[in-house]
Structure formats: structure tokens, C-alpha cells
Amino acid sequence: MRLVVFGGPWSVWSRLEAETVEEQTVLEACTARGERTSGSGVAAIPVLRALATRLGYSVESLDPQVIASPSPRLVVVQRSAPTLHARLTAIAREGITVIWDRRHGERRTPGPPPPVDQRRRERRRPPPDTWSGLGFLVAPAHEPRAR
């Protein structure tokens, strides 16, 4: 039985993975009893390791690179906060980029709506609480675009 861990420190997922038919049967029985054989967050790792030990399987130790390597992040600071930008730039760790908000204003102009709105849903999301409260937001460096 293996403990598979993937992701980075901000979004770690782990699961117990069977390597034999017998182990698969044991994991299916755990799931049927309502025991979790997968989980999110760093806290799930020792829980899953303890479950495997209780079932009589030793799981291999984790590769420290999985937890220690942060995924790239982008910190966007409001234009009206130059001091905050300087402080965040000074304390940013490797893999974290601090940039200014590039927007100058609302791109959409009031006017008549287009003849047919082909969008299936609203693409804009509300800003996180840190935007209005702290003056910045943190996002994955390469966030996929909504379609």
C-alpha cells in the first residue's frame, strides 16, 4: 500500500493507493465503513498513515519535496498602496511574485447591451476579502482562464 501525496503547501491532497488486489479489497471495505482513504491538507497525511498502520500495512515515508516546494504564487497589490507593495516585495519568498494592479478603471462602458449575449455565465468573480480589507490578493501564478 502506498500513500500518494500531490500538490504543494497551499493545496495538498493525499490518498492511500492499493498495490495488490488484497489491498484494494481492504480499502473498499474501509470506504464502505465510512473511513476516509483520501483527504486534503497536510493534516490528512498522518491520519491516512495511521489508518494504513492500523490495517497492518506500513506506508513509505513521504518525499519532502512534495510538501516543501511551494507552487508559484502571484500577489497583486492595489495601486493606492505603495508602502504595502514595498513591504510585500521585501518579504516575498522564492516562487512569489508581487505586482501592481494594472487596472485603471472599469473596462465595460455603460450602453446598450449587445443584441445577443452569448455568455453562459458571469465570468467575473467577487474579489476576496483581502482585497478590500488588506489591499492585496494572492492567486496562483498561472490560473486557467474561465471559458
C-alpha positions as CSV (number, residue, x, y, z in Angstrom):
1,M,0.0,0.0,0.0
2,R,1.3,3.5,-0.9
3,L,0.5,6.9,0.5
4,V,0.3,9.2,-2.6
5,V,0.7,12.9,-1.9
6,F,0.4,15.6,-4.6
7,G,0.2,19.3,-4.7
8,G,2.1,22.0,-2.7
9,P,1.8,23.6,0.7
10,W,-1.3,25.5,-0.2
11,S,-3.2,22.6,-1.7
12,V,-2.0,19.2,-0.6
13,W,-4.1,16.1,-1.5
14,S,-3.3,12.6,-0.3
15,R,-4.7,9.1,-0.8
16,L,-4.0,5.5,0.1
17,E,-3.4,3.5,-3.1
18,A,-3.6,-0.2,-3.3
19,E,-0.8,-2.2,-5.0
20,T,-2.5,-5.6,-4.8
21,V,-6.0,-7.0,-5.1
22,E,-6.0,-7.8,-1.4
23,E,-5.1,-4.1,-0.5
24,Q,-7.9,-2.9,-2.9
25,T,-10.4,-5.1,-1.1
26,V,-9.3,-3.7,2.3
27,L,-9.6,-0.1,1.1
28,E,-13.0,-0.7,-0.4
29,A,-14.1,-2.2,3.0
30,C,-12.8,1.0,4.7
31,T,-14.8,3.1,2.3
32,A,-17.9,1.0,3.0
33,R,-17.5,1.6,6.7
34,G,-17.2,5.4,6.1
35,E,-13.5,5.6,6.7
36,R,-11.7,8.1,4.5
37,T,-8.9,6.7,2.3
38,S,-8.1,10.1,0.9
39,G,-8.0,13.7,2.1
40,S,-7.0,17.2,1.6
41,G,-4.5,19.3,3.6
42,V,-1.3,18.4,5.4
43,A,-3.3,17.2,8.4
44,A,-4.7,14.3,6.3
45,I,-1.3,12.7,5.9
46,P,-0.8,11.4,9.4
47,V,-4.5,10.3,9.6
48,L,-4.1,8.2,6.4
49,R,-0.7,6.8,7.6
50,A,-2.3,5.8,10.9
51,L,-5.2,4.1,9.0
52,A,-2.7,2.1,6.9
53,T,-0.8,1.1,10.0
54,R,-3.9,0.0,11.8
55,L,-4.8,-2.1,8.8
56,G,-1.4,-3.8,9.0
57,Y,0.4,-2.0,6.2
58,S,3.4,0.2,6.5
59,V,3.4,3.1,4.1
60,E,6.6,4.6,2.8
61,S,7.9,7.9,4.1
62,L,7.0,11.0,2.1
63,D,9.2,12.7,-0.3
64,P,10.0,16.0,1.5
65,Q,10.0,17.8,-1.9
66,V,6.2,17.4,-2.2
67,I,5.4,19.5,0.9
68,A,8.4,21.8,0.8
69,S,8.2,23.1,-2.7
70,P,5.7,25.9,-2.9
71,S,3.6,26.3,-6.0
72,P,4.2,29.7,-7.7
73,R,2.0,32.5,-6.4
74,L,1.2,35.9,-7.6
75,V,0.4,38.7,-5.1
76,V,-1.5,41.7,-6.7
77,V,-1.4,44.9,-4.7
78,Q,-3.8,47.8,-5.1
79,R,-2.3,50.9,-6.8
80,S,-3.1,53.0,-3.8
81,A,-0.8,51.1,-1.5
82,P,2.9,51.8,-2.4
83,T,4.1,51.1,1.1
84,L,2.4,47.7,1.2
85,H,3.8,46.9,-2.2
86,A,7.4,47.7,-1.0
87,R,6.9,45.6,2.2
88,L,5.5,42.6,0.4
89,T,8.2,42.7,-2.2
90,A,10.8,42.8,0.6
91,I,9.4,39.7,2.4
92,A,8.4,37.6,-0.7
93,R,9.8,34.1,-0.7
94,E,11.1,32.2,-3.7
95,G,8.2,31.5,-6.1
96,I,6.2,34.5,-5.0
97,T,5.9,37.5,-7.4
98,V,4.5,40.8,-6.2
99,I,2.9,43.1,-8.9
100,W,0.8,46.2,-9.0
101,D,-2.9,46.0,-10.0
102,R,-2.8,47.0,-13.7
103,R,-6.4,48.1,-14.0
104,H,-7.1,51.8,-14.4
105,G,-10.9,51.6,-14.2
106,E,-13.9,49.6,-15.3
107,R,-13.4,48.3,-18.9
108,R,-17.1,47.8,-19.5
109,T,-18.8,51.0,-20.6
110,P,-22.5,51.7,-20.0
111,G,-24.5,51.5,-23.1
112,P,-27.0,49.3,-24.9
113,P,-26.5,45.6,-24.4
114,P,-25.2,43.6,-27.4
115,P,-28.0,42.0,-29.5
116,V,-27.4,38.5,-28.2
117,D,-25.5,37.7,-25.0
118,Q,-23.6,34.5,-25.8
119,R,-22.0,34.0,-22.4
120,R,-23.3,31.1,-20.5
121,R,-22.5,32.6,-17.1
122,E,-20.9,35.6,-15.5
123,R,-17.1,35.3,-15.7
124,R,-16.2,37.8,-13.1
125,R,-15.8,36.6,-9.5
126,P,-16.1,38.8,-6.5
127,P,-12.7,39.8,-5.1
128,P,-11.5,38.0,-2.0
129,D,-11.8,39.7,1.4
130,T,-8.1,40.5,1.4
131,W,-8.6,42.9,-1.5
132,S,-10.8,45.3,0.3
133,G,-9.5,44.6,3.9
134,L,-5.8,44.3,3.3
135,G,-5.2,45.9,-0.1
136,F,-3.9,42.8,-1.9
137,L,-4.9,39.4,-3.1
138,V,-2.9,36.1,-3.6
139,A,-3.5,34.0,-6.7
140,P,-1.9,31.0,-8.4
141,A,0.7,32.4,-10.9
142,H,-0.8,30.5,-13.8
143,E,-4.5,30.4,-13.2
144,P,-6.5,28.9,-16.1
145,R,-8.9,31.3,-17.7
146,A,-12.6,30.8,-17.4
147,R,-14.4,29.7,-20.5
